[in-house]
Amino acid sequence: MDSNEDIAVNRISKELVNQISVVIRTSQIHDPNNVAVSALIDKMISMINGLLAYEQMISIELRGDFFYVNDSRIRYTLEYLLNFEYLVQEFKKRELGAVLFRGKVAPDDIQVFVRAFIASGSSQKPFEAIEDKLITVKSLSVDRLKHIVEKNSFEPRKMVKKTYFNAVSFTKGVINKIKSGEKVNIRKAKRVVETMVDQILEQEQLLLGMTAIKDYDEYTYHHSVNVSVLSIALGQRLGLNRKLLTELGIVAIFHDIGKMDIPYDILNKPTNFTEDEWKIIRKHPVWGVKALLKLKKLDDVTIRSAIVAFEHHMNFDLTGYPKLRKNLQLDFFSRIISLADQYDAMTSSRVYSRIPLSPDKALSIMMERANAQLDPLLLKFFVNMVGVFPIGTMVMLNTKELGLVYESNQLFASRPRVMIIIDKEGRRIKGTVVDLAEKNDQGTFARTIVRTMDPNKYKINLAEYLL
């Protein structure tokens, strides 16, 4: 192939993987015989047969978190991000490593594959279920996912817990050093944050789950780490590379550093603030800049930390504080971190706000603030990341069961994975995790969320379940 043909093949390959995702997503909602699904399948077949004009066989293989078409890694743009992430998870769930197309593909072949793929989601042996259904289909076959390592499911959770609490310990140590006037280099945060970045790339939902557990005494340090975790996760959704994610995480940890200069009796006041006390609290962005600029070494990360510390309460429309004489465009990191900051603050039980908002209520308030306090485009990505029902939300199901949202579903926002903690008879149970996207034999969803509940009312300790 010449270079033009290479470019054409790469483009079609990328579009094909995206199209497979779209077909499967749509088929989970509509019957594969539906007119809309049929049109999507026809488009998919056109792409496959188009590629087969260049190659004798087309192999779409999942390696790690990336798809390869005939051994060439597919690099996708932001517009395809959610579809690719969805397909990666669905392949892994079914232990499906590759789909191979040989010879001309017909609509009936794809219909059989799509039906087998969807039905296998509720099978005890999903890969075998797909393989069995494709025995009669000559144009395509499947291979098992390679290097599936059977691990104790608690091991990743232990690693995530260790990473999270190491970050809290580091944050507490460095803030106390700055308070006592010691010179510190915030670059030392790099190793701690790099570990968080790695965990988010590997175990995003588990680390986001740690931010949902609000039963901590030292709000300040946990809040800084929660904002860092949420910011890194959002940055990853936005396509930032590992270096930028690490910088974003470091900057987020230090966004509230100015609060260490607020008198303890004000910061921990259990009643509402007076106007004079609010004036003091509104000074913490400026105090944050001063604290950061006094550090051991002034490098790009320290300077950006100072910028974000100054800007994180300014609001997207600049109606917040501090007030400026001239308008400016907020730093990209400031816009990300202000989202994470507001969400974690609203869902946390702080000294001056003993009753936290439920995650879904916090999101609805944030959506009202789009275009004013918050960047509307980044907010859309944030809502998609945490889900309409974020991790830790307590929900009532149509089966009369009560559960906690355990893992969000990026493509079907209203159908997360839920840990059942109270059965339909009202008995506490150990916590079976169910997928609300799964359908029963009649083709309807087996469980659906009816409403959200207040875990405090039921004295539910999230840490007991999410840890």
N, C-alpha and C positions, 0 to 999 in steps of 0.2 A: 504493500500500500504506500502511496505517496503521502506527503505531510497533510494535504487537504483531506484525503480519505481518513487519515488518523484522527483529525479534528472532528470530522463528521461522525465517525464511530464513537468517539468519546462523548460527544454531545448526545447521540441517540442512547448510548449506554446509561448515561446519567438520567435522561428522561424516562428510560424504561424502568429503572429501579423505582423512580418516583411514581410512575404509572401503576406498577404492581401494588405499591402501598395504597394508592387511591382506590384501586379496584377492590382490594381486600377490606379497606375501611368502609367503603360504600356497601359492600356485600354483607357486612355485619349489621347494617341497618335495614337494607332492602334485600329481597330475594334475588339470587344471581340471575333469574330470568327477567327481572325488571328491565324496562326499556332503557333507563338511565345506565344501569349496570352493563347491559349488552353493548351500549355505545362505547363505554369505557373499555370493555374487553376487546372490541373491534380495534380501538386505537392501540391497545397493548399488542395485539396480534400483528398489526401493521409494523410496529417497531421491531418486534422479534424477527419477523420475516425479512424486514429491511436489513437487520444485522446479519442474518443468515446468508444474505447475498455476498457478504464479505468473508464470513467465517463458516466452516463446516458445522461447528457446534457452538452454542452459547452457554457458558457456565456463569451463573450468578451466585457467588460464594460469599458467605459471611466469615470474616476473620477478625476476631476481637470485636470492635465496634464499627468496622468499616466493611463496605461491600466492594468486591472485586468482580469485574466482568472480564472473563478470559485472562485472569492474572493481572489486570490493570486496575489499580485502586481508583474508585470513583470519588472525585472531589466535588462536593455539592455546594451550592450557593445558599444563602440565608433563606430564600423563598422555599427551598426544599427541606429545610432543617427538620421541621416537625414530622413530615412524612417519613424521612429516613430514620429518625429516632424511633418512631412507632414501629417500622418494619424490623429494625434491629431487635427490639424487645419481643415482637411476635415470633420471629425466627428462634430466638433463644428459648422462649417459653415452650416451643415445640421441638427443641433439640434439632432444628433443621439447619444444616450447614450450607447446602447448595441446591439450586434448581438448575437442571441441565435440559436444554432444548436441542433436539436433533431432528432435522428435516422440517418440512412445512408444518406449521401449527394451525389447527382449526379451532373455531369457537367452542365446540363441544369439549375439546381437550382442556381448555382453560376453565370452562364451567366445572368440569370434574375436579380439577386442581383446587379451585377456589372453594367449592363445597367441602372438599376433604380438609383443606387448610382450616376453615372456620370450625367444622365439626370436631377437629382434633384438639381444639382449645380446652375442652372439658374431659379429654381422655386421660386415663392413667398412663398410657404409653403413646404420647402424641405423635412421635416420629413414625412408629409402626403403623398407626392409624392412617397417616397420610400415604405411606408406602403401599399399604394394602389396597387402598382405593385407586392407586395409579397403575395397578398391574396391567389393566387392559389398554392403557394409554401408551402408544408407541413413540409419540413425538417428544415426551418429556419424562424425566425421572428426577429423583431426589437423593441427596447424600446426607448422612448424619453430621451434626455439628462436631468438628474435631476438637480434641483436648477439653472435653467436658470434665471438669474436676469435681468430684463429689466431695463437698466440704461440709463440715458441721455448720449449720446455718447461723450458729451463734458466733463463729469466728469473725466474720466481717463486722458484726455488731460490736464485738469487743474492740476491734481495731478502731472503729468509728468513735466509740466512747472514749478510748484512750486519746485519740487525736483531738477530740473536742475539749476534754478536760486539761490536756497539755496546753492548749491554746488559752484557756481561761487562766491557768496558773501563770503562763508567760505574761499575759496582759496585766494581771494583778501585780506581778513582780516589777514589770517595767514602769507601771504608773506609780507605784510606791517609790521607786528609785528617783523618778522625775520629781515627785513631791518633796523628797528629802534633799533635792538640789544636786543629785549625782548626774554626771554626764553620761548619757546613753546613746547608742547608735541604733536607730530603729531598723537598720538593715539586718540586725540580729533576729528580727521577726521573720526574715525571709524563709528560714528552714521550717519554722512552725507553720507558716502560711502555705508553703509548697506542699507540705503533707496534707493540709486541708484541700488544696487544689486537686491533688491526686485522689483523695477520697471522694471528692465531688464528681470527678471524671469516672470513678469506678462505682461508687455507692451513693449517688446523689440523694436518693430518697431517704436513706438511713441518716445521713448527716442533716438533712432538712428536718427529719424527725427530732433530732436533738434540740433544734431551735424551738420546737413546739412544746417542750417540757419547761414549764415556767416556775416550777416549785423550787426556786433557789433563793438563798438569803442575800447573796451579793449581786444585786441587780446590775450594777454598773459594769462589772467585768463580763458577766454573761451576755449583757446587751451588746457590748462591743464585739464579742465573738459571734453572736447571732447575726449582727449586721454584716460582719465579714463573710460568714457562710452564705447568707442570702444574696449578698452582692456578687460573690464569686459564682454562685449558681446562675444568677441572672446574666452575668458577663459571659458565662459559657454558652448560654442560649443565644446570646447576641453574636457569637462567633469569635470572641477574643482568644488570642493564643495563650499558651501557658505562662509566658513571661508577663503579659499584661494582666492575666488573672491573678498572678502572684502580687503584682504591684497594687491592683485593686483591693485585694484582701488585706495587705499591709495598711494601705491608706484608710480602709474602713475601720480597722482596729483602733486607729487614733483619731477618729472623727469627733469624738466627744471628750478629748483630753482636757479641754478647757474647764470641764465641770469639776475637776479636782480642786479648783480655786474657789468654788462656791462654798460658803460656810456650811459645815456639816448639819447644823440645826435647821438650815433652810432646805438643803437638798433632801433631808430625811423628815421634813415636816409632815405630820399625818393629816393636817387639815389644809384647806385651800390657801393659796399664796395671796398675800396682799399685793397691791400695785407696786410698792417699793421692792418687795421680794422678787416680783417678776422682772423688774428693771435689772436686778442683780443677775438673775438667771439668763437674761438676754445678752449679758456680756460674755458668756462662756465661749462663743465663737472667736471673739477677739483674743481672749485669754488663751485659747487653744493655739492660735497663730504664734503668740509670743512664746508659749512653752515649746513649741516645735522648732522655732527658729533659734532657740538657745541650745539645741542639742549638739552632740559631739561633732557631727559632720553634716554639712549642708550639701545634699546631693539631690538629684531629680525627684526621688521618692519622698524625701523629707519636704521639699518645696511643694510637691503635689498634695501631700498630707496637710500642709498648712493651708493650701487653697481650699481643700474640701472641708477642713475644720471651720474655715471662715464662711463657706457658702451653704452648708448643709441645711440651714434653716431659712434661707433666702426665699424659697419657693420658686417654682418654674416661671411665674409671672412677676417675680421680684417684689411681691407684696409682704414678704416675711422680714426677718432681721438677720444681720445689721442692714440699715438703710444706706443706700449709696446716692451720691450726687449725680452720677452718670449710670445709665443702664449698661449692663454687660450680658454676655451669653454665659450661662453657668457652665462650668467644666463638666465634661461627659461623666466623669467619676462622681461628681457632686449630684448629678441627676439620678444616677443609679443608687448611690448610698442614701439619699434622702427618702427614696421609696422603701428600702430595707429598714431604715431607721423608724419611719412612721409605722410600718406594719408591726415590727417587733415591739415598739413602745405601746401601741394600742392593744396588743394581745398579751401584754405582760401585767402582772400584779405589782405595780410600783408602790412606793410608800404613799405617794399622793394620789394614787388611783388604785384602791384596793381591789376593785372588781374589774378584771380585764374583760375586753370585748371578745366575743367568739371570733374565730378567724374569718368566717364568712361575713359577719357584720363589719369587721375591720375593712375587708375588701370592698364592701358596698360603699362605705364612707370614702375610701380612697378613690373609688370610681367617680364619686360625686366631685372629688377634688381635681379630676383630670382637666388639663388645660389651664388650671389656676395654680394650685400648689404643686402639682405633679406633671411630669412629662407624659402626655397621653400615649405616645407610641411605646415608650419603655414600660408603662403601666400595663399595656396589653400583653407584653411578653412576661411581665411579672405575674399577672393573673393566670396566664397559661401555665407558668412554671409551678406555682403553688396549688393551682386547681381551684375550681369553683368551691369545692369542699376541701380545704387544705388539710394536711396531715395533722392529726390531733382533734379534728372536729368530731363531736359526738353526734350520731345520727340515729333516727328511728327509721326502720325499714318497713316496707309494706307487709312483711312477714311477722310483724310485731316484735322483731328482735332489735336490740340496741347494740350499736357498735361504734368503734373509733376508726376514723379514716386512717389507714395505715400506709397507703401509697397512692399517689394521684395517677390519673390516666390522662396523658397529655392530649390524646386525640378525642376521647369521650369524657369531657370534663365532669359530667354529672354521674359518671360510672367508675369511681375509684375502687381500689381494693380496700375492704373493710374488715377489721378484726371484731368478730362478734364477742361481746363481753356479758350480755344478758340475753338468755334465750326467750322464746315466745311464751314460756310459762313464768317468766320473771325471775329465773334462777341465774345467779352469777356463774359463768363458766370460764374456763382457762383462756379462751381466746382463739377461736378458729378463724383463719383469714379466708375470706371469700372474695371473688372477683365479680363485681356488679355488671361487668360486660358479658358475662357468660349467660347463655340461653339454655332453656330447658328443651325437652323432646318436642314440645309444640312450637318451638321457634320463637318463643317470647322470653323476655328477660326474667331470670329466676328471682331476682331481688331488685328493688328500687328504693331509693331514699324518699321518704315522705316528708320529713322535716328535720331540722337541726335541733339539738338539745343542749342544755347547760350542764356540763360535767360537774360543776360545783354543787348543783342541786342534788346530784346523786352521790356526792362525795367520791367521785372517781379521781384517782391519782394517775395522771397520764404517765408518769415515770414508771409506775408499776408495770404498765403494758408496753410502752414504746422502748424502754430500755431492755 
